[in-house]
Amino acid sequence: MAELSLNDALKLAVKSHTEGKLQQAEYLYRKILEINPNNANALHLFGVIAHQMGRHEESIKYIKKAIKLNPNAAFYYGNLAMAYDSLGKEEESASNFIRALEIDPKYDKAYLAHYNLSVFYMDKRKINEAIEHYNKAIELNGDFFDAYWNRGLALLLLGRFKEGFEGYEYRFKKEDPSDSRIFGKPKWDGSSLNGKRILILSEQGFGDNINFARYASLVKDRGGYVILECKKELRRLFENLKGLDKIILKEKGIMPNIEFDFYIHLMSLPRIFDTSLNNIPNTSPYLRADFELVKKFKEKFNSNNFKIGIVWAGNPNQENDKNRSTTFEKFKVLKEIPGSELVSLQVGKASCQLNDLSVIDVSNEITDFADTAAVIANLDLVISVDTSVAHLAGATGKPIWMLLSYVHDLRWMLDRRDSVWYDSMKLFRQPKLGDWDSVFNDVSNELKNLLRSR
């Protein structure tokens, strides 16, 4: 095959590749490399296809060969970085993104290199470095809304609430928006409602809804008829929430069948009310357990021991769950402390880990968060990983010790032992990624001191 034919074949392969015809493109790249094994572009693009097909080790092998032949192609390093990232090799990935930007700070996908470096630095808790790279990604691509969103999360982690909550609004413009429903009515801007009907929309997880439900009374103070959309598991709990005129159930992807004049998403309310570290509406408790349910569950707890509710795992579908959740085995150390009695509040698949008859298990009697709140009302303390139960304990004013992974949610900020969101919450943090032993050692010592003081 003549050189011109090779070029034509490469053009055809690239065209097939661009159109998503990966098998056809891969066949053509192979044929080109059989004739010219040192064709850097074919080597690189074959490596890209291998990455797209999940063959990441093979991808790295071919792209490295291309780099050896053409060491000054920035986008080669960028794609090599992506392959390393897919294998979980963050350090190698970051070093190749950095090399790509050193060669050409404005190469075609430079904004993605900056974005991925931001994620890398966030995991290292180098938040200012992450923000710097988010800024550069946005400079290179002003329509890259995922970067705006993630920069907002980083700013919130630093306690820079005004900028952070403004960035948080980009969740509706992300590649995977948090709510794509079209409401056909004006979004509320915080002005006086003058008797108009406002719909507050549920979004994200149970814990998020419990955390931000505190803003309902502030909305009511603006003079409107307040309708709250919520998931069925929260409905009974929210029936006594101050500031609500009506509750409706959320159905995924479906517009609420109710009349309203304005709408606002629940997690937009901190921005609407210009929330800062100094003015978080933190009147606790703002949620209460039903009296009759509290009496019902009280029968389960007859001893005079110090009763501790425990939760070791959250929703497995949450993106950081592999870091934030632990196992029941870790909690067994607390069972050995004299005077303590453990009560499992764990529900879902992870509840199957409970293999100790000395731990009181009420999971089969918990149908929703109203039940969980009633159980918590009968306890002395809750110790939980970062789950909705931790939010519930804080919202009802129960002492809550929350166990945080090294990489954690934005609202717990950095290095604090307290929470700006819940007065009754104490935070126990991993000193390094995956180090639950240090966390439980701290919790165990704190609990021993607490029980001795009683």
Secondary structure by P-SEA (a helix, b strand, c coil): ccaaaaaaaaaaaaaaaaacaaaaaaaaaaaaaaacccaaaaaaaaaaaaaaacaaaaaaaaaaaaaaaccccaaaaaaaaaaaaaacaaaaaaaaaaaaaaacccccaaaaaaaaaaaaaaaacaaaaaaaaaaaaaaacccaaaaaaaaaaaaaaacccaaaaaaaccccccccccccccccccccccccccbbbbbbbbcccaaaaaaaccaaaaaaaaccbbbbbbcccccccccccccccbbbbbccccccccccccccccccccccccccccccccccccccccaaaaaaaccccccccbbbbbbccccccccccccccccccccccccccccbbbbbccccccccccccccccccccccccaaaaaaaaaaccbbbbcccaaaaaaaaaccbbbbbbccccccccccccccccccccbbbbbccccccaaaaaaaaaaaaaaaaaac
